[in-house]
Amino acid sequence: MRRTYIISIFAIILLSLACSKSGGSAANMSGDDKHKLYQAAMNARDAKLLQQATQAIGLADANGTPRPAFDSFVKEHADWASKNFEFVKEYIAPDKAKEYVNSHLPK
């Protein structure tokens, strides 16, 4: 009986972790993933999508006003992009970049 209880608790914990990852909140995103999303959103050449991405990763508020973290992120991003040029090239086409953003945008 006790073993079944422990296994059930463990399964619930694993399920909740899996759901939180698939839900894709910005809090669960690594810095690298945030830079990828931001880069793809810029490459998509879609102002609304870029605004959604910056809001989703916490760089802008609901009105689109940049938050204090925005400036330092953009400075870091220039360095990130130079070190991750393969990613930048891979998603340079607006359509492909838009697909990336839509599939990686936190809900």
C-alpha positions as CSV (number, residue, x, y, z in Angstrom):
1,M,0.0,0.0,0.0
2,R,2.7,2.5,1.0
3,R,4.7,1.6,-2.2
4,T,1.7,2.3,-4.4
5,Y,1.2,5.7,-2.6
6,I,4.9,6.6,-3.2
7,I,4.7,5.6,-6.9
8,S,1.5,7.6,-7.3
9,I,3.1,10.7,-5.8
10,F,6.2,10.3,-8.0
11,A,4.0,9.9,-11.1
12,I,2.1,13.1,-10.2
13,I,5.3,15.0,-9.7
14,L,6.7,13.8,-13.1
15,L,3.4,14.6,-14.8
16,S,3.3,18.2,-13.4
17,L,6.9,18.7,-14.5
18,A,6.2,17.5,-18.0
19,C,3.1,19.7,-18.3
20,S,5.0,22.8,-17.0
21,K,7.7,22.2,-19.6
22,S,5.3,21.7,-22.5
23,G,3.2,24.7,-21.4
24,G,6.3,26.8,-22.1
25,S,6.3,29.6,-19.6
26,A,9.0,32.2,-19.9
27,A,10.2,31.3,-16.4
28,N,11.1,27.8,-17.7
29,M,13.1,29.2,-20.7
30,S,16.9,29.3,-20.6
31,G,18.7,32.4,-21.5
32,D,19.7,30.7,-24.7
33,D,16.1,29.9,-25.6
34,K,15.1,33.5,-25.0
35,H,17.7,34.7,-27.3
36,K,16.7,32.2,-30.0
37,L,13.1,33.3,-29.7
38,Y,14.0,37.0,-29.9
39,Q,16.3,36.4,-32.9
40,A,13.7,34.4,-34.7
41,A,11.1,37.0,-34.0
42,M,13.3,39.7,-35.4
43,N,14.0,37.6,-38.5
44,A,10.3,37.1,-39.0
45,R,10.0,40.8,-39.8
46,D,6.6,41.0,-38.1
47,A,6.2,43.8,-35.6
48,K,3.3,42.1,-33.9
49,L,5.1,38.8,-33.5
50,L,8.2,40.6,-32.2
51,Q,6.1,42.4,-29.6
52,Q,4.5,39.0,-28.6
53,A,7.9,37.5,-28.2
54,T,9.3,40.4,-26.1
55,Q,6.3,40.3,-23.9
56,A,6.4,36.5,-23.5
57,I,10.1,36.5,-22.4
58,G,9.5,39.4,-20.0
59,L,11.2,42.2,-21.9
60,A,8.0,44.3,-22.4
61,D,4.8,44.8,-20.5
62,A,1.3,44.1,-21.8
63,N,1.3,47.5,-23.6
64,G,4.6,46.8,-25.3
65,T,6.5,49.2,-23.2
66,P,10.1,47.9,-22.6
67,R,10.9,46.8,-19.1
68,P,14.2,47.6,-17.4
69,A,15.7,44.2,-18.5
70,F,15.2,45.1,-22.1
71,D,18.3,47.2,-22.7
72,S,20.7,44.7,-21.0
73,F,19.1,41.8,-22.9
74,V,19.6,43.6,-26.2
75,K,23.2,44.3,-25.4
76,E,23.7,40.6,-24.5
77,H,21.9,39.6,-27.6
78,A,24.4,41.2,-29.9
79,D,27.1,39.0,-28.3
80,W,24.9,36.0,-28.4
81,A,24.1,36.4,-32.1
82,S,27.7,36.7,-33.0
83,K,28.5,33.4,-31.1
84,N,25.4,31.7,-32.5
85,F,25.6,32.7,-36.1
86,E,24.5,29.2,-37.3
87,F,21.2,29.7,-35.6
88,V,20.8,33.2,-37.1
89,K,21.5,31.8,-40.6
90,E,19.2,28.8,-40.2
91,Y,16.2,31.1,-39.4
92,I,17.0,34.0,-41.6
93,A,14.0,33.4,-43.9
94,P,11.0,35.2,-42.5
95,D,8.7,32.2,-43.0
96,K,11.0,29.8,-41.3
97,A,11.6,32.3,-38.4
98,K,7.9,32.8,-38.0
99,E,7.4,29.0,-37.7
100,Y,10.1,28.9,-35.1
101,V,8.5,31.6,-33.0
102,N,5.0,30.2,-33.3
103,S,6.2,26.8,-32.1
104,H,8.4,28.1,-29.3
105,L,6.4,31.0,-28.0
106,P,5.4,30.4,-24.3
107,K,1.7,30.2,-23.9
